[in-house]
Amino acid sequence: MAGLKKSNLNSIVELRTTTDDNLPNSLSELEYAQSFAFTDSQLAIGLITVSLAGILFLLDKKYEFDEIYTLTVVLAVLYFTLSSVLYYFKSAKNYKDVKYIGYDDKGNKITIKSYSPKFEPLYKVTVILGDNVRETEFDINYMELFDAFGHFRQDELTARIKKEIAQLQKK
Amino acid sequence: MKIRQQLFQFLNLAFVLSSAFMAWKSLAVITNSKSPIVVVLSGSMEPAFQRGDILFLWNRDKMTNVGDVVVYEIAGKSIPIVHRVLREHHNAQGKQLLLTKGDNNAVDDLGLYAKRMQYLDQKKDTIGTVKGYLPKVGYVTILLTENVYFRFGLLGLMGLSSLFSKE
């Protein structure tokens, strides 16, 4: 997958994005199937929120302010409620930085969170097995994940995650 | 996965636009004014307000006092007018009716009102009473609407900055 695409080694954001994008590949190698339920519900809420604003925009063009006053209040309240739900999913401790949710063939859940500090070339990963049953945090240096040309090394990531999962399962 | 990423990107952009619009609409609902912030376009209220001042309006007062500055709109004329209340009286139904005049104008606004209209209806015609202002800041919008060079210059700058900014 990562084959020919090069990442800019001087941009932590780009390194993180590439690694995030390739996370599902590593986990499918480890025989996990990705679940999109969480992502899709976020998308659905987001699209509904934006279309509420779109509806109000069209109504606003067609009718006078006084005619649709009550409707405007209702739509505005709904809009800000849904936006705060989305904001909660983006920032609450349990949901923040979640990059992958998947299940193995026995139905065991795995959640992976990741982020990078602004000025350190580190991929900070949290692996959670089950619903907060076992949890581990570790850093991977981007030097290990990318070669000198900026090609992504999928095998390194897979190996590291595999090791961490194995250790977690032993606990 | 790709389609989800693209949808998220679309949402990010849509949220910037929609939240600006919804914030404006919420302000309109809170102040009960269809246009809660207006820019002064003419010099008719000098020296109180200059061209380019930004005015903040409130439209939930039951009565307007003589001496208050109101913004009103005449049906059929799309530009809102900012003038001071010169006289007021109430009709048999208790409706407040206003006569307005620009501080810098020689005569009152009778000539500006619609045909056979002698007073403003405080409920129906006013968009709000001025409660606060920021001097000169609104001049940007005047420049944008009236000066072609400024408009394209600004557009060009925005285009350039989007070329040079990463992510």
Interface residues (C-beta under 8 A of the other chain):
Chain A: S11 V13 P24 F36 T39 D40 L43 G46 L47 T49 V50 A53 G54 L56 F57 D60 E64 F65 D66 Y69 T72 V73 L75 A76 Y79 F80 S83
Chain B: M1 R4 L7 F8 L11 A14 F15 L17 S18 S19 F21 M22 K25 S26 A28 V29 N32 K34 K166 E167
